[in-house]
Amino acid sequence: MKTKEVILSFLSSRIKSLFYHIPEEEFEKIYEIRLRVNKPLILLKEGQYYFVRSDGYLTKKLEQAFIVIQKDIIDTAQLMSDYSMYALEQELKNGYITLQGGHRVGITGKVVIEKGVIKTIKYFGAMNIRISHQIIDCARELFPHIINGENINHTLIISPPGCGKTTMLRDLIRLVSDGVENLFSGITVGVVDERSEIGGCYQGIPQNNVGIKTDVLDGCPKAEGMRMLLRSMSPRVIAVDEIGKMEDIFAIEDVMNAGVKLICTVHGSSLADIQRKPVLSELINKKIFERFVVLSNRKGPGTVEDIIDGINLNSLMKGREL
């Protein structure tokens, strides 16, 4: 199924009708559909936020915006759960659900606490439908900088939010797994996909192309997942998104001590920025990472600002752009 067809199948009838006239190629440019009770429906398209008029056309004028009502969100949630909200309780503990195709839906509302632990969310007040976009070969030009013969350099991708770090990580995983003709033959990769954004798993099966030699632990906390993969799947490389907690650092050291290579991401604007974070500074000072890749949104998501040698901390781009 195409992206538009999948997304529309989960939307309430009122919301769905707004998108009928949008061609598939234009729908592919939408990254978020935000629904809030008694608020305007908002789209994120090509980096810009738009309201949607009742005839489905986009506008920047608030007075023309289509207003979402609670029934729109209730009906959409029912469709997403196949009319069994109980079946989604486990996912709702994390505040989101994952749809077929790897699309993720963030949900807010009344949080239900049981014995001090989040049980579920009810009385939904808002939804953020994040439409998955896989950009094949977006990491192709970066790839030669992270390989070392038939092995991989320990790599940390540094990026502010919304600058394509997960998209870049996903494509690197695919290239490492499948290999690149005349350059790299491909090796086994284990992915800990805590928030279901890398593989976009639906019922345990990755919906995104993450390579033929890749195994994905979906919805698993990073630290536990890295150790599980070490014990069970014999990966040559482990990939995780958004490290930062102390338990992540301990698990990373276990991975590296086992001789397994690591590709991961972290929120930050530069190497200097993450050096100021106590949890990460020790890893940098120990020269554990062999490559740092700095991304920005300067020329659109995934702009490679710098590639840094983790041992000498010198730039490998030398003023050149990828």
N, C-alpha and C positions, 0 to 999 in steps of 0.2 A: 504493500500500500504506500502511496505517496504521502508526503508530510501533511499536506492540506487535508487529505482524506482521513488520515489518522486523527488529527486534532479535531476536525469537525465532528467526528463520530462520538467524541466525548463531551461536546458542548450542548447546553440546553437549547431548545428550539429558538428562543428569542436571540440568543447570542450567535448561534449558528447562522441564522438568516443574514447577519451583518457581513459575513465573509463569502457568500455565494459568488458574488461578482468578481472577486479578486482572483486574477490568474495565478496558476501554480508558481510561476517564476517570481511573481511579486510576493506571494505568501512566504516563499523561501527566505525573503529578506527580513521577516518578522522574527524577533528573538524572544519577546515576552508579550503575553496577554495578561493584563492585570484586572481582576474583578474585585471590587470592594462594595459592600452593601451601601446603597444610597449615594454612591459616588460615581463619577464618570468612568467608563471603560477606557483603559489606556493601553496603547501598543508601544513597544520599543522596536523601531524599524530603522535599520541602517544608522544606529547610534543616536536617533532622535525620538523623543516621546511625542505621541500624537493622541488626540481624542478621536473617537469614532462617531460619526453622525448616524442617525437612525436609518439612513439609506445606505450605510456601509462605507461611505467615503470618509477619508481622513481629513482632520481639521486641527488647527491650533486654537480655535475659538471655543472657550469653555461653554458659552451659552448654547452652542450647537451640539454639545456632547450627548451621546446616549448614556442614560443613567441605569446602572445595574441595581436590581432589586434582590432581596434575599432569596426569592424563589429561583432566580437564575443560578445562584451558587448552589443551592440545595439540589436542584435538578442536575447540574453539572457533576456534583459529587456523587450522586446516585449512578449516573452513567459511568463515571470513572471506576466505581466500585462494583459494577455489574449488579447493582441493587443489593449489595451485601456489605454495608459499612463495617460490620463486625470483622470481615475478612481482612480489612485494611488496618485494624487496630495496631498491629505491630509496627507497620510503617508510620502510622500517624504519631507514634511516640517520638519520632524524630522530626515531626513537623512537616513532612512531605510524603508524597507517593510518587512512584515511577510508573509511567505508562509504556505500553508497547511502542517500540521505536526509540526508547531511551529518553523520552521527554519527561521532565520532572516538574511536579506541581507542589509548590510551597503553599501551606495552609495555615491561617491563623484563626483563632476563636477562643472559646473557653477551654482551658487546659484542665483535664481531670487528673487529680493527684490521688494515689492510693498507696498508703503506707510509706509516704515520703517519696514515691517514685512516680514519674509521669506515666499514666496509663493510656491516655488517648486525648484527642481534641474533639470537642463537639460545639454546637452553635457556631458554625463557620461564619466568620466575618469578612474574610478576604482570601483570594487565591492568586498566586502568581504562576502562570503556566509558562515554564521556560522551555522553549522549543530547541531540541537538540540539533546542532549543526556540525557535521563532521566534514572537515576540509582536508581531503586526501592530498598528501604531498606538501602540506604547508611547512613541514619540518625537513623537507628534502635537502635544502641548501645548508641547513644547520647540521645535518646528520654527520658529514665527514669530520666535524669538529669534536664530536663526542665519542667516536670510535677509536680504538687503539688496536690495530690489526684485526684479529677476530674476537676482540673483547671490547668492553665498553668502559669509558671513563666514568667514575662516580660523578654524577651531574646534578646540580641544583639550579632550577629555573626560578628566577626572581622576577616578580611581576606584581604591579598594583591590581586591584580587582577590575575585572572587565577588560583586560588586555590580552586575553587569549591563551593564558597559561595552560588551562586544562585541554584546550584544543590542540595546542602544541605538544603537550605531554602525550596525548592519545595517539597522535601521528608518529611520534618518536617510538612509542611502544610497538606500533604496527610495523615500522621499518626495522626495528631491532628483531622482532619476531619473524617477519617474512624474509628479511634480508634485502639487499640491493644488488642487482646484477653487476658483476665485475668489481664490487666494492666490499660486500659483506654478505656472508652466507646465511645469517639468521640463527638466533639461539633462543632457548626457552626463557620466557618472561612470566613472572608471577605478579599480579596486580591486586593490591588491596584497595577496593573501591568503596570507601566508607559511605559516601553520599550518592552512590549510583550515577556519577557523572562521567566517569571515564568510559566504562563499557556500556553504560546505559542498560543494565540488565533488566529483563522482564521475566519473572519467574525463574531466575537463576541463569538465563541465557543472554549473553551480550548481544545487544541490538546494533551496537557500533562495531565497525571493523577494527579489531585490535590485534589481528594477526593470527596465523595458523598455529603458532607455537606458544600461545598465551593462555594462561589460566587465571580466572578472575574470582576473587572472594568478594562477593557483593554484600554491602551493608555491614561490613565488619569493621570494628575499630582498628585504626592503623597499627598500633603497637602489637596487639594480639594477633592481627592478621599477618604481619611480617613474620612473626615467630611460627605461626601455623604453616605458612608456605615453606619456611625453612625445613620444618619437620616432615612435611607430607609430599611436596611437589618437586623438590630438587631443582629450583630455578637457577639459572645463571645470572639473571637480573631480576630485581624487585622494583616495582614502580608504585609510588604513592603520591597523592595530591595533598597539598597544604599541611606540611609538617609545622610543628611549633610547640607542642606540649613536651614536658620533660620526659614523659613515658615514651614519646616518639623517639627522642634522642637515644634513650637506652636501647630501644629496639633497633635503631639504625646501627649502633655500635655492634650489636649482636649479628646483624646482617653482614657488616663489613668484616668482622672477625671470622665469619664462616666462609670468607672468600667470595661472597656474592656481591655483584655490582648493584648500585642503587641509582635510580633516576627519580627525583622528587621535585616538588615545587614549594614555594613559600611566598607569602604576601610581603612585598617590599618594593621600594622604588629604585634601589641601587644596592651594590655590595656594602657600601658604607652604612646604609640604612639597616640592613640586617645584622651588621657587626655590632650595632648598638643594642641588640636584643640579647640579654644574658644567656638565654637557652641555646641560641645558635652560635654565639661568638666563640665558644669553646671548640665547636666542630670546625670552624673556620681557622682558628689559631692552630689547631692540630693538623691542618692541611689535609683533612680527610677527603674533601671534595676536590676532584681534579679539574672540573670545569664549572664555571658559573655562567649562566646565560641570563642576560637582563632584557626583559621585554617592556614595551610601552605601547601606547595607543596613538603615537605621533602620526603614523601613516595608516592608521587603522589597527584593529586588534592583531597582535602577533608580530608587531614591528620589533625586530632584533636590534637593540641599542648597543649591546656589547657582548662579547664572549671573552671570558677572563680565565687565564691559566690559574688553577687553584693552588699550585705550588709556588709559583713566582709572583702571583697576583698582578701579572701584566696583561694588557689587552692583546687578544689575538686578531682583532679586526684592524688595528692600526689605522683608524680613520676610514676604512672601507665599509661599505654597507652590503649586507647580504642581498 
